[in-house]
Amino acid sequence: MAEEPSPAQTEAPPPGGNTVKGMLYITVTSISGSVLLTITRFLTHTMHPFEITFFRALFSLLSFAPFFVRQGLKPLKSDNKKWHLLRGAIQVLQLSMGVTAVKMTAVSKFTALRFTGPLFATLLTLLFLGEKVRMRRIAALLFGFLGALVILRPGVVPLELGALLTIGSAAAWAVISIIVKILTRTDSSITITIYSVIFMTPIAFIIALPVLTMPTWQELGLLIVIGLLNSIGHVCRAEAFKAADLSAVLPVEFSRLIWISLLGFFLFGEVPEIWTWLGGIMIFSANLYIAIRERKLKGTTKPPAMG
């Protein structure tokens, strides 16, 4: 649901990083993301997914008001507005598919399938950004996508629309991550994020207009909580990767599937299938291997010359 940076793109922590601190931060990220997903499921009972997408974009945009008060229009300086527009449009699509999938799919299955996002991002990086193809990375990708097939079990059980929308949302997230990677060459993270919500808000409004209604005070409160949890998750995730090494942090992030499964069981009466757990472990193991492998390779080779 929420846009998350690929772990492989984060800077390595300094020697002697605080492992416990990093693990605590990523635990907060996992819990906040699970609660955010649970609240989203509640909201889908009374609100259309397009409405939820619009209000999320709107509240995210309003949260940047302090930046404009302090810095004026400086964060809007960019020569890549077409890329920002494309990113905003795809993100509306990604969120709309994700929220719709949450309404139709068990939250544990949604979470496990969403782990395919980084796999799609790695595949797109190989295809379009000219990164070197390594057999170990290809093997890990195949293993991860096999995990998705284990969850879906096509030919054994009917394919659910919600599961397919989840895969679509993960693939759209991967496209967004590639665009962000391109934009970071010239624009700051604040500029990229602000332009994202600037373009998302009107696009999401147009899409939601046919079903748009004024939210109740309860719905409004839950939407604000979602915005806060999203911000908390982003900050804590970034701090986790600053404080500790990937090998210590990423396995803890898999606890997201545990938290969401508990919430799904107690609040919605959902019992995760063994195939969800098995496939989720396969997908996450592939992500973990690719991220750690790439970190080691980048740490043992000279950076390419500039110019």
C-alpha positions in Angstrom: 0.0 0.0 0.0 2.5 2.5 1.1 5.4 3.3 -1.1 8.6 1.8 0.3 12.2 2.3 -0.9 14.1 -0.7 -1.9 16.5 -1.8 0.8 19.2 -2.3 -1.7 19.1 1.5 -2.5 19.7 2.6 1.0 23.1 3.7 2.3 25.2 1.2 4.2 25.2 1.8 8.0 28.5 2.9 9.6 30.8 0.2 11.1 29.6 -0.9 14.5 26.0 0.2 13.7 23.4 -0.2 16.4 21.7 -3.5 15.5 19.2 -3.5 18.3 18.1 0.0 17.5 17.7 -0.9 13.8 15.7 -4.0 14.7 13.4 -1.9 17.0 12.8 0.6 14.3 11.9 -2.0 11.7 9.6 -3.6 14.2 7.7 -0.3 14.6 7.6 -0.1 10.8 6.1 -3.6 10.5 3.5 -2.9 13.2 2.5 0.5 11.9 2.2 -0.9 8.4 0.0 -3.8 9.7 -2.3 -1.4 11.6 -2.5 0.9 8.6 -3.6 -2.0 6.4 -6.2 -3.1 9.0 -7.7 0.4 9.2 -7.8 0.5 5.4 -9.8 -2.8 5.4 -12.2 -1.2 7.9 -12.6 1.9 5.7 -13.4 -0.2 2.7 -16.6 -1.3 4.4 -18.1 2.1 4.1 -15.9 4.0 1.6 -15.1 3.3 -2.0 -11.4 2.5 -2.7 -11.2 5.5 -5.0 -12.3 7.7 -2.2 -9.7 6.3 0.2 -7.0 6.8 -2.4 -8.0 10.4 -2.9 -8.2 11.4 0.8 -4.8 9.6 1.4 -3.3 11.8 -1.3 -5.0 14.9 0.0 -3.9 14.5 3.6 -0.4 13.6 2.4 -0.3 16.9 0.4 -1.6 18.9 3.4 1.1 17.4 5.6 3.8 19.2 3.5 2.4 22.7 4.3 5.2 23.3 6.9 7.8 22.8 4.2 6.3 25.5 2.1 6.0 27.8 5.1 9.7 27.4 5.9 11.2 27.1 2.4 8.6 28.8 0.1 8.5 27.3 -3.4 12.1 26.1 -3.3 11.1 22.4 -3.0 9.2 22.7 -6.3 12.4 23.4 -8.3 12.7 20.6 -10.8 13.3 20.1 -14.6 11.6 16.7 -14.5 7.9 17.5 -14.2 6.9 15.0 -16.8 8.5 12.2 -14.8 6.8 13.5 -11.7 3.5 13.5 -13.4 4.0 10.0 -14.7 5.0 8.8 -11.2 1.9 10.5 -9.7 -0.5 8.9 -12.2 1.0 5.4 -11.7 0.9 5.9 -7.9 -2.8 6.6 -8.1 -3.3 3.4 -10.1 -1.1 1.5 -7.6 -2.9 2.7 -4.5 -6.4 2.2 -6.1 -5.5 -1.4 -7.0 -4.0 -2.0 -3.6 -7.0 -0.6 -1.6 -9.4 -2.5 -3.9 -7.4 -5.7 -3.3 -7.5 -5.2 0.5 -11.3 -5.1 0.3 -11.4 -8.4 -1.5 -8.4 -10.4 -0.2 -7.4 -11.8 3.1 -5.0 -9.3 4.7 -2.3 -12.0 5.2 -2.4 -13.1 1.5 -2.3 -9.4 0.5 0.8 -8.8 2.6 2.6 -11.9 1.4 1.9 -11.1 -2.3 3.0 -7.5 -1.8 6.5 -8.7 -1.0 6.8 -9.3 -4.7 7.2 -5.6 -5.3 11.0 -5.6 -4.8 11.3 -8.6 -7.1 9.5 -6.8 -9.9 11.7 -3.7 -9.2 14.9 -5.9 -9.5 13.5 -7.4 -12.8 12.8 -3.9 -14.2 16.3 -2.7 -13.2 17.8 -5.6 -15.1 15.7 -4.9 -18.2 15.7 -1.1 -18.4 18.5 0.3 -16.4 21.3 -1.8 -17.9 22.4 -3.4 -14.6 24.6 -6.5 -15.0 22.7 -9.8 -15.1 24.0 -12.3 -12.5 22.8 -15.9 -12.4 22.4 -15.9 -8.7 20.1 -12.9 -8.9 18.1 -14.5 -11.7 17.8 -17.7 -9.6 16.6 -15.7 -6.6 14.0 -13.9 -8.7 12.7 -17.2 -10.1 12.5 -18.6 -6.5 10.6 -15.6 -5.4 8.1 -15.6 -8.2 7.7 -19.3 -7.6 6.6 -18.3 -4.1 3.9 -16.2 -5.6 2.7 -19.2 -7.5 2.6 -21.2 -4.3 0.3 -18.6 -2.8 -1.9 -18.3 -5.9 -1.9 -22.0 -6.9 -3.3 -21.4 -10.4 -5.0 -24.5 -11.8 -5.6 -25.8 -8.3 -7.8 -23.1 -6.9 -9.6 -20.3 -8.9 -7.6 -17.2 -9.3 -9.0 -14.4 -7.1 -9.4 -10.9 -8.6 -8.1 -9.4 -5.3 -4.9 -11.5 -5.5 -4.4 -10.4 -9.1 -4.9 -6.8 -8.2 -2.4 -7.2 -5.4 0.2 -8.5 -7.9 -0.7 -5.6 -10.2 -0.2 -3.1 -7.3 3.2 -4.7 -6.5 4.2 -4.4 -10.2 3.1 -0.8 -10.3 5.1 0.0 -7.1 8.1 -1.5 -8.9 7.7 0.9 -11.9 7.4 3.8 -9.4 10.6 2.7 -7.7 12.4 2.8 -11.0 11.1 6.3 -11.8 12.2 7.4 -8.3 15.6 6.0 -8.9 15.9 8.0 -12.1 14.6 11.2 -10.4 17.1 10.9 -7.5 19.9 11.7 -10.0 18.8 15.3 -10.1 16.0 15.9 -7.5 16.0 15.8 -3.7 13.8 13.2 -1.9 11.6 16.1 -0.6 11.0 17.4 -4.1 10.2 13.9 -5.4 7.8 13.2 -2.6 6.0 16.6 -2.8 5.5 16.4 -6.5 4.2 12.9 -6.0 1.3 14.1 -3.9 0.8 17.3 -5.9 0.0 15.3 -9.0 -1.7 12.4 -7.2 -4.3 14.6 -5.5 -6.1 16.0 -8.6 -5.8 12.7 -10.5 -7.2 10.8 -7.6 -10.0 13.4 -7.2 -11.0 13.0 -10.9 -11.2 9.3 -10.6 -13.0 9.4 -7.3 -15.5 12.1 -8.3 -18.3 9.8 -9.4 -18.3 8.0 -6.0 -17.1 10.8 -3.8 -19.0 11.6 -0.6 -18.1 13.6 2.5 -16.5 11.2 5.0 -18.0 10.9 8.5 -16.1 12.2 11.5 -15.1 8.6 12.3 -13.9 8.0 8.7 -12.0 11.3 8.7 -10.3 10.4 11.9 -9.2 7.0 10.6 -7.9 8.6 7.4 -5.8 11.0 9.4 -4.5 8.1 11.5 -3.5 6.3 8.2 -1.5 9.4 7.2 0.3 9.5 10.5 1.1 5.7 10.4 2.3 6.1 6.9 4.7 8.8 7.9 5.9 6.9 11.0 6.6 3.8 8.8 8.7 5.8 6.3 10.7 7.5 9.0 11.3 4.3 11.1 12.3 2.3 8.0 14.8 4.9 7.0 16.3 5.0 10.5 16.4 1.2 10.7 18.6 1.0 7.6 20.8 3.8 8.8 21.3 2.1 12.2 21.9 -1.5 11.3 23.0 -3.9 8.5 20.5 -5.4 6.1 21.2 -8.9 7.4 19.9 -7.9 10.8 17.0 -5.7 9.8 15.3 -7.4 6.9 14.5 -10.7 8.6 12.7 -8.7 11.3 10.6 -7.0 8.6 9.1 -10.3 7.8 7.3 -10.0 11.1 4.8 -7.8 9.2 3.2 -11.1 8.0 2.9 -12.2 11.7 1.3 -9.0 12.9 -1.1 -8.7 10.1 -2.1 -12.4 10.4 -2.9 -11.8 14.1 -4.9 -8.7 13.4 -6.7 -10.5 10.6 -7.6 -13.4 12.8 -8.8 -11.4 15.8 -10.6 -8.7 13.9 -11.8 -10.4 10.7 -11.8 -14.1 11.6 -9.3 -14.8 8.8 -7.0 -17.9 9.2 -3.9 -17.7 7.0 -3.4 -20.7 4.7 -0.2 -22.7 5.0 0.4 -21.8 1.3 0.4 -18.1 2.2 3.1 -18.7 4.8 5.2 -21.0 2.6 4.9 -18.7 -0.4 5.5 -15.6 1.7 8.7 -17.1 3.2 9.9 -18.0 -0.3 9.3 -14.5 -1.7 10.8 -12.7 1.3 13.9 -15.0 1.3 14.5 -14.1 -2.3 14.2 -10.4 -1.5 16.6 -10.9 1.4 19.2 -12.7 -0.6 19.1 -10.2 -3.5 19.4 -7.2 -1.2 22.3 -8.6 0.9 24.1 -10.0 -2.2 23.9 -6.6 -4.0 25.1 -4.8 -0.8 28.1 -7.1 -0.7 28.9 -6.7 -4.4 28.7 -2.9 -4.2 30.9 -2.9 -1.1 33.6 -5.0 -2.8 33.8 -3.2 -6.2 34.9 0.2 -7.2 32.2 2.7 -8.0 31.9 3.6 -11.7 33.7 6.6 -12.9 31.7 9.8 -13.3 31.5 11.7 -16.5 
